[in-house]
Amino acid sequence: MTADEQEKLFEVEIERLLPGGVGLAHAEGMTIFVALAAPGDFLRVKLDRVQGAVGFASIVEILKPSALRIEPPCPYFGRCGGCDFQQLTYETQLRTKVEMIRDCLHRIAKIEDPGEIQITPSANEWHYRARANWQVDPEARLLGYFERGSNRVCDVEYCAVLAPQLEQTLEDVRKDVATKSLRQLKHIDVVVGDEGMSVAPSIGGYSARTVSRRIAGEVYSFSADTFFQVNHNLLELLIAEAIGDAKGQKAIDLYCGAGLFTLPLARRFARVTGVEAHSRAVEFARRNVERAKLENVEIANLGVADWVKHYRSFEVLDFLLLDPPRVGCENAVIAGILAMRPRHIAYVSCDPATLARDLKKFIADDYLLDSVNAFDMFPQTHHVEVVARLTAKRQL
Ligand SMILES: C[S@@+](CC[C@H](N)C(=O)[O-])C[C@H]1O[C@@H](n2cnc3c(N)ncnc32)[C@H](O)[C@@H]1O
């Protein structure tokens, strides 16, 4: 960026928010993405970075606030990289997330009309986060989240989206970070279960013990060092949306974690296979299946790309659920799924852009998009959970 570009201020109007959560504006032949903006804001902004004709900017002054803007209640908002939607009314957050999903489906997957996209709000707009990843700066003895756009730790004493049970944990862990020499420690994972907290690595009097949660009648054990969903209050509805009234002989649950979808699938299908790469998650999935006395489930401890490559079956596959990490699926995974030809697919995703990229490939190979619906698992941030359901137009 030139010195002139660094010093120059632009006056812009925010046209809308884009996937990724940034505001879109245009000025002096440039497209400008503005962080922490609201649609309709008039702002004075400065460029932080320039890439060709695109500038990435931050707000210097709010000249005229949008009617959709509210005062962000968290004292760390703006510096902490955790939340980027606190400046928006909750209604606007929900509407924006639906627009973001539509935008990705249209632009990336070329889907003109995905039908109505319903978004289920979170029961709690604040204090919903049952799982967190805290960053540590062992030299400066700080604990919190990364600052916006950097790897510096923003020291936080309080977090407005954290489940109330984790507030005391934050305080206890902070005491250890502030007083002990913890040179190797870079981050700490915490999760709440029905029995209390699990913290990895052990610190502040807590350990990475096993905890559990009862969701939609099933009991799931997990710990801080394995994946479990963030917003537990929405999980029953998420499972219902993903599985719907599906039933039959054979179902597959790819990226199954501790078995959140595997157990309910096993109540509806004669045989279910879960696939998961993380060994500890696999241990939990197997334990959860065993506790539920389900004898029709097999959990494979493998990367999904490897597993699909070796899949051989002459049996019709009724249903395949996949819930990959944010990066979505590797090409080999999509190719493997297409070769299996499941009658129905439920794709659970926390990134509308990679979801759209992958849906395009299913649709190009004769799958019909039945529905797309969303769950606001992450209020106060631009993140959103999406469930897309597909049906094969032709069978093998
Ligand atoms: C978004 S989580 C979903 C987990 C589970 N479906 C749930 O809802 O709790 C993604 C899971 O995929 C696993 N994973 C990531 N990459 C994988 C891969 N290449 N093969 C198999 N599992 C993978 C992670 O360990 C994690 O458990």
The ligand as an SDF file (V2000), in Angstrom:
LIG
                    3D

 27 29  0  0  0  0  0  0  0  0999 V2000
  -17.8210  -29.8370   11.9800 C   0  0  0  0  0  0  0  0  0  0  0  0
  -17.2500  -31.2320   12.8940 S   0  0  0  0  0  0  0  0  0  0  0  0
  -18.7070  -32.2180   12.9190 C   0  0  0  0  0  0  0  0  0  0  0  0
  -18.7480  -33.3150   13.9430 C   0  0  0  0  0  0  0  0  0  0  0  0
  -20.1090  -33.9380   14.2140 C   0  0  0  0  0  0  0  0  0  0  0  0
  -20.8620  -34.1860   13.0050 N   0  0  0  0  0  0  0  0  0  0  0  0
  -20.9100  -33.0710   15.1650 C   0  0  0  0  0  0  0  0  0  0  0  0
  -21.8560  -32.4210   14.7250 O   0  0  0  0  0  0  0  0  0  0  0  0
  -20.5950  -33.0460   16.3600 O   0  0  0  0  0  0  0  0  0  0  0  0
  -16.1780  -31.9980   11.7740 C   0  0  0  0  0  0  0  0  0  0  0  0
  -15.5470  -33.2740   12.2400 C   0  0  0  0  0  0  0  0  0  0  0  0
  -14.7790  -33.7930   11.1680 O   0  0  0  0  0  0  0  0  0  0  0  0
  -13.5670  -34.3220   11.6620 C   0  0  0  0  0  0  0  0  0  0  0  0
  -12.6550  -34.2720   10.5090 N   0  0  0  0  0  0  0  0  0  0  0  0
  -11.9720  -33.2220   10.0170 C   0  0  0  0  0  0  0  0  0  0  0  0
  -11.3430  -33.5580    8.8820 N   0  0  0  0  0  0  0  0  0  0  0  0
  -11.6260  -34.8610    8.6540 C   0  0  0  0  0  0  0  0  0  0  0  0
  -11.2750  -35.7800    7.6200 C   0  0  0  0  0  0  0  0  0  0  0  0
  -10.5240  -35.4070    6.6010 N   0  0  0  0  0  0  0  0  0  0  0  0
  -11.7520  -37.0230    7.7060 N   0  0  0  0  0  0  0  0  0  0  0  0
  -12.5420  -37.4150    8.7360 C   0  0  0  0  0  0  0  0  0  0  0  0
  -12.9100  -36.5960    9.7290 N   0  0  0  0  0  0  0  0  0  0  0  0
  -12.4580  -35.3290    9.6880 C   0  0  0  0  0  0  0  0  0  0  0  0
  -13.2140  -33.4540   12.8420 C   0  0  0  0  0  0  0  0  0  0  0  0
  -12.3660  -34.1580   13.7420 O   0  0  0  0  0  0  0  0  0  0  0  0
  -14.5920  -33.1750   13.4370 C   0  0  0  0  0  0  0  0  0  0  0  0
  -14.9560  -34.1350   14.3820 O   0  0  0  0  0  0  0  0  0  0  0  0
  1  2  1  0
  2  3  1  0
  2 10  1  0
  3  4  1  0
  4  5  1  0
  5  6  1  0
  5  7  1  0
  7  8  2  0
  7  9  1  0
 10 11  1  0
 11 12  1  0
 11 26  1  0
 12 13  1  0
 13 14  1  0
 13 24  1  0
 14 15  1  0
 14 23  1  0
 15 16  2  0
 16 17  1  0
 17 18  1  0
 17 23  2  0
 18 19  1  0
 18 20  2  0
 20 21  1  0
 21 22  2  0
 22 23  1  0
 24 25  1  0
 24 26  1  0
 26 27  1  0
M  CHG  2   2   1   9  -1
M  END
$$$$
